[in-house]
Every structure is written in structure tokens, then in C-alpha cells.
Amino acid sequence: MNTTSMLQKDSLKGKTILVTGGGSGLGKSMSTEFLNLGANVVIASRSLDKLEVAAKEMEDETGGTVLPVQCNVKEYSDVENVLSETIKKFGSLDILVNNAAGNFVSPTERLSHRAFDAVVDIVLKGSYNCTLEIGKYWIKNKIKGVTLNIVTTYSWTGSGYVVPSACAKAGVLAMTRSLGAEWGKYGIRTNAIAPGPYPSNMLGAAVNHDYSEIERRNPRKRVGTPEDIAGLVIFLCSRAGSYTVGETITSDGGIVKTASHNLS
């Protein structure tokens, strides 16, 4: 991600940030921006080989330090290990970005219960595993941490053909609001971003990599880019967003509002 940040270059210096699913897509873009602002970054996913390649690319681009750690967020012991390795390498952890995701675009009746479980386990169970383990660590050590959850606009609108994801993301949305209220007293801030249509492997496969209809319906007449979301991510993770708690902010070019008014 190459963008002009709202903050100074060293504004996240000394901070350590864990990004699940940080080796590709939006997770990699966010991680790169954190590095550009002076943070240390830990990226976690199931494929260590891919993480190591992504880590080198990001370090070469930014000059920052990236720790890749293999982790299946569905497994609590894996999450415990990520936190342990993070503390061993950097001494602490300040910010968690729950970005790991999975999805199937399919008529629901064609899904097996295992397919449903696979999505819910990654998105909802993975998010609460990371949030619970790291939140306990922050509370015990009196660290005023920040959690940023990546949800979707259909977390509250619902959507056909992505029912497992909608169910899971709705759970993450409820967790965001609930922990914003409960853990605010510890100085822990929990917020979420709901990106709209951004090019990704999953969305690309769903539309056969033809974004023209999405672009036509979007008031901005285009899909999103990593630059579009960078400022929002940095705001919520930095001191600039210190009074924003339990909120979910949409970044979708206005497409949800357009749909709700039945505009063509």
C-alpha cells in the first residue's frame, strides 16, 4: 500500500500489531501501512510458507520488522502460541486486527454442515479466540490495547448465498459492541470496519473477476482499493481514535445506502 497517511511516519513506533490473515489481500495491505508508520507487525495464518514470503516482501518494501507465525485461529492453543512468540520477539502486543476470513458463495441448501462450520469457525470462533486470549493478557498486564475487527455490511443487513459468513460476521459485530461496553473500563478499545466491495480472491471468484456490475451500482462507480481503507484503519488503531469505542464504520462507496433506496 502506497498512500499518504493522516499520521506522521513514526506515529506507531514502538507498537506491536497482530494481523490475522495478514499475509495476503487486505490484511497484507493493512500490515504494510502499519510498518510504514513505524510499528512492528506479526502476521498469522495457516500457511507458514506464504507468510514468510509476504513478510520478506513487506520488510523489503518498508524496512520494518515482520514476524510470521503459523496459526489456525480455530485452535486456541495456536492463538496462545502466537501471543507467546510475539512477546518473545517484541516484548508486548498492543493492537489486534481480526482479519482472518473464509466464505462460500453458494445456495445455502447446497452446503454441508461441515462447510457451514468451516466458515463460522474461522470468522467467529477465530475472532473470539484471539480476542479472549489477548484481552486477558491486556487486562492482566494493564495494557490499554486496541482490537479492530473486520466485518461486512451484511453483518446487519443479511445477504443470500453467504449465510455462514453473514451469521459469523454478525456474531463478530455483536462482540465488537459488547466488548466496547464491557472492556472500555480497562482502557481497551474494540471497534470494527465494514468494507464494501474490494477486489479479493473470494469476491473475484464470485463474479468471475468481472466487477462491472458492482461498479455500475456503486455511487463512486468503482470498487474499493486498499488506499481507501488505510486512513480509517489507522484512525481506529491510533491515538487519533482514542474516544471511538464499540463502533462499526462502513467503507463501501455508499453502495449499501444506494441499495436500501432501490436506486438503479
C-alpha positions as CSV (number, residue, x, y, z in Angstrom):
1,M,0.0,0.0,0.0
2,N,1.4,3.3,-1.0
3,T,-0.6,6.1,0.4
4,T,-0.3,9.4,2.2
5,S,-1.1,8.7,5.8
6,M,-3.1,11.1,8.1
7,L,-0.4,10.5,10.7
8,Q,3.4,11.1,10.9
9,K,5.7,8.4,9.8
10,D,6.7,7.3,13.3
11,S,3.2,7.7,14.9
12,L,3.0,3.9,15.6
13,K,6.7,3.5,16.5
14,G,7.1,1.1,19.4
15,K,3.7,-0.5,18.9
16,T,3.3,-4.2,18.0
17,I,0.3,-5.2,15.9
18,L,-1.0,-8.7,15.2
19,V,-2.9,-9.1,12.0
20,T,-4.6,-12.5,11.4
21,G,-4.8,-13.3,7.7
22,G,-2.0,-10.8,7.3
23,G,-0.1,-12.4,4.5
24,S,-2.4,-11.5,1.7
25,G,-5.2,-9.2,0.5
26,L,-6.5,-6.5,2.8
27,G,-4.5,-8.0,5.7
28,K,-1.2,-7.5,3.9
29,S,-2.2,-4.0,2.9
30,M,-3.0,-3.0,6.4
31,S,0.2,-4.7,7.7
32,T,2.3,-2.7,5.2
33,E,0.7,0.6,6.3
34,F,1.4,-0.2,10.0
35,L,5.0,-0.9,9.1
36,N,5.2,2.4,7.2
37,L,4.1,4.2,10.4
38,G,6.8,2.5,12.5
39,A,5.0,-0.4,14.1
40,N,6.3,-4.0,14.4
41,V,3.9,-6.4,12.8
42,V,3.0,-10.1,13.4
43,I,1.2,-11.8,10.6
44,A,-0.6,-15.1,11.3
45,S,-2.4,-17.7,9.1
46,R,-2.3,-21.4,8.4
47,S,0.3,-21.3,5.7
48,L,3.8,-20.5,7.0
49,D,5.4,-20.6,3.6
50,K,3.1,-17.9,2.3
51,L,3.5,-15.9,5.5
52,E,7.3,-16.0,5.1
53,V,7.2,-14.8,1.5
54,A,4.8,-12.0,2.5
55,A,6.9,-11.0,5.5
56,K,10.0,-10.6,3.3
57,E,8.2,-8.6,0.7
58,M,6.8,-6.2,3.4
59,E,10.2,-5.9,5.1
60,D,11.9,-5.1,1.8
61,E,9.3,-2.5,0.9
62,T,9.2,-0.7,4.3
63,G,12.3,-1.5,6.2
64,G,10.2,-2.7,9.1
65,T,10.1,-5.9,11.1
66,V,7.6,-8.6,10.5
67,L,7.2,-11.8,12.5
68,P,5.3,-14.6,10.6
69,V,3.7,-17.2,12.9
70,Q,1.7,-20.2,11.7
71,C,-1.7,-20.2,13.3
72,N,-5.0,-21.8,12.8
73,V,-7.2,-19.3,14.6
74,K,-9.8,-22.1,15.2
75,E,-7.4,-23.7,17.6
76,Y,-7.0,-21.8,20.9
77,S,-3.6,-23.4,21.6
78,D,-2.4,-21.9,18.3
79,V,-3.5,-18.4,19.4
80,E,-1.7,-18.9,22.7
81,N,1.4,-19.7,20.8
82,V,1.1,-16.6,18.6
83,L,0.9,-14.4,21.7
84,S,3.8,-16.2,23.3
85,E,6.0,-15.8,20.2
86,T,5.0,-12.2,19.8
87,I,6.0,-11.4,23.4
88,K,9.3,-13.3,23.0
89,K,10.2,-11.3,19.9
90,F,8.9,-7.8,20.7
91,G,8.2,-7.8,24.4
92,S,4.5,-6.9,24.2
93,L,1.4,-6.8,22.0
94,D,-0.6,-3.6,21.6
95,I,-3.1,-4.0,18.8
96,L,-5.1,-7.0,17.4
97,V,-6.7,-6.9,13.9
98,N,-9.1,-9.8,13.5
99,N,-9.0,-10.1,9.7
100,A,-8.9,-13.9,9.0
101,A,-11.9,-14.9,7.0
102,G,-13.4,-17.7,4.9
103,N,-16.5,-17.9,2.8
104,F,-18.5,-19.9,0.3
105,V,-20.8,-18.2,-2.2
106,S,-23.4,-20.8,-2.7
107,P,-27.1,-21.5,-2.3
108,T,-27.4,-22.5,1.4
109,E,-29.2,-25.7,0.8
110,R,-26.2,-27.0,-1.2
111,L,-23.8,-26.5,1.7
112,S,-22.9,-29.4,4.1
113,H,-22.8,-28.8,7.8
114,R,-19.1,-29.1,7.6
115,A,-18.9,-26.2,5.1
116,F,-21.0,-24.1,7.4
117,D,-18.8,-25.0,10.4
118,A,-15.6,-24.2,8.4
119,V,-16.7,-20.6,7.8
120,V,-18.1,-19.9,11.3
121,D,-15.1,-21.5,13.0
122,I,-12.6,-19.2,11.1
123,V,-14.6,-16.0,11.3
124,L,-16.4,-16.1,14.6
125,K,-14.5,-18.7,16.7
126,G,-11.2,-17.4,15.4
127,S,-12.1,-13.9,16.3
128,Y,-13.2,-14.7,19.8
129,N,-10.3,-17.0,20.4
130,C,-7.8,-14.2,19.5
131,T,-9.9,-11.5,21.3
132,L,-10.3,-13.6,24.5
133,E,-6.6,-14.7,24.8
134,I,-5.2,-11.3,24.0
135,G,-7.8,-9.4,26.0
136,K,-7.0,-11.4,29.1
137,Y,-3.3,-10.6,28.5
138,W,-4.1,-6.9,28.3
139,I,-6.2,-6.8,31.4
140,K,-3.7,-8.8,33.5
141,N,-0.8,-6.5,32.4
142,K,-2.9,-3.3,32.4
143,I,-2.2,-2.6,28.7
144,K,-4.7,-0.3,27.0
145,G,-4.9,-2.4,23.9
146,V,-6.9,-2.0,20.7
147,T,-8.9,-4.6,18.8
148,L,-10.1,-3.9,15.2
149,N,-12.5,-6.4,13.8
150,I,-13.1,-6.7,10.0
151,V,-16.8,-7.4,9.4
152,T,-19.0,-6.7,6.4
153,T,-22.1,-4.7,5.6
154,Y,-24.2,-7.8,5.5
155,S,-23.4,-8.3,9.2
156,W,-26.5,-6.3,9.9
157,T,-28.4,-6.3,6.5
158,G,-28.0,-10.0,5.9
159,S,-27.4,-11.4,2.4
160,G,-28.4,-14.5,0.4
161,Y,-25.8,-17.1,-0.7
162,V,-23.3,-16.1,2.0
163,V,-25.3,-17.2,5.0
164,P,-22.5,-18.9,7.1
165,S,-20.4,-15.7,6.7
166,A,-23.3,-13.5,7.5
167,C,-24.0,-15.4,10.7
168,A,-20.4,-15.4,11.7
169,K,-19.8,-11.7,10.9
170,A,-23.0,-10.8,12.8
171,G,-21.5,-12.5,15.8
172,V,-18.3,-10.6,15.5
173,L,-20.3,-7.3,15.2
174,A,-22.2,-8.2,18.4
175,M,-18.8,-9.0,20.1
176,T,-17.5,-5.6,19.0
177,R,-20.3,-3.7,20.5
178,S,-20.5,-5.8,23.7
179,L,-16.7,-5.7,24.5
180,G,-16.7,-2.0,23.6
181,A,-19.1,-1.5,26.5
182,E,-17.5,-4.1,28.9
183,W,-13.8,-3.6,28.4
184,G,-13.8,0.2,28.0
185,K,-13.2,0.5,31.7
186,Y,-9.8,-1.2,31.2
187,G,-8.8,1.3,28.5
188,I,-9.3,-1.4,25.9
189,R,-10.9,-0.1,22.7
190,T,-12.9,-2.5,20.4
191,N,-14.1,-1.3,17.0
192,A,-14.8,-2.7,13.6
193,I,-14.7,-1.7,9.9
194,A,-17.2,-3.0,7.4
195,P,-15.5,-2.8,4.0
196,G,-17.7,-2.9,0.9
197,P,-16.7,-4.5,-2.4
198,Y,-12.9,-4.7,-2.5
199,P,-11.2,-6.9,-5.1
200,S,-10.2,-10.2,-3.5
201,N,-9.9,-13.9,-4.4
202,M,-13.3,-14.7,-2.9
203,L,-15.1,-11.8,-4.5
204,G,-13.3,-12.3,-7.8
205,A,-14.3,-15.9,-7.9
206,A,-18.0,-15.0,-7.1
207,V,-18.2,-12.5,-10.0
208,N,-15.8,-14.3,-12.4
209,H,-13.4,-11.3,-11.8
210,D,-15.9,-9.0,-13.6
211,Y,-16.6,-6.1,-11.3
212,S,-18.5,-4.0,-13.9
213,E,-22.0,-4.6,-12.3
214,I,-20.7,-3.8,-8.9
215,E,-19.0,-0.6,-10.3
216,R,-22.3,0.4,-12.0
217,R,-24.3,0.1,-8.9
218,N,-21.8,1.9,-6.6
219,P,-22.2,5.7,-6.3
220,R,-18.4,6.0,-6.7
221,K,-18.6,3.9,-9.9
222,R,-15.7,1.7,-8.8
223,V,-14.7,-1.0,-6.3
224,G,-12.6,-0.1,-3.3
225,T,-8.8,0.0,-3.0
226,P,-6.5,-0.6,0.0
227,E,-5.8,3.2,0.0
228,D,-9.5,3.8,0.5
229,I,-9.5,2.0,3.8
230,A,-6.0,2.8,5.1
231,G,-6.9,6.1,6.8
232,L,-9.8,4.5,8.6
233,V,-7.7,1.6,9.8
234,I,-5.0,3.9,11.1
235,F,-7.5,6.3,12.8
236,L,-9.2,3.5,14.7
237,C,-5.8,1.8,15.7
238,S,-4.1,5.1,16.8
239,R,-4.5,7.7,19.5
240,A,-6.5,9.7,16.9
241,G,-9.4,7.3,17.6
242,S,-9.0,7.2,21.3
243,Y,-12.6,8.1,22.1
244,T,-14.2,5.8,19.5
245,V,-15.3,2.6,21.2
246,G,-17.7,-0.2,20.2
247,E,-18.3,1.3,16.8
248,T,-18.5,-0.2,13.3
249,I,-17.7,2.1,10.4
250,T,-18.7,1.3,6.8
251,S,-16.3,2.0,3.9
252,D,-18.2,0.9,0.8
253,G,-18.6,3.9,-1.5
254,G,-22.2,4.2,-0.5
255,I,-23.5,1.0,-2.1
256,V,-25.5,-0.2,0.9
257,K,-27.4,3.1,1.1
258,T,-28.0,3.0,-2.6
259,A,-29.4,-0.5,-2.4
260,S,-31.6,0.5,0.6
261,H,-33.2,3.2,-1.5
262,N,-33.7,0.9,-4.5
263,L,-31.7,3.1,-6.9
264,S,-30.6,1.8,-10.2
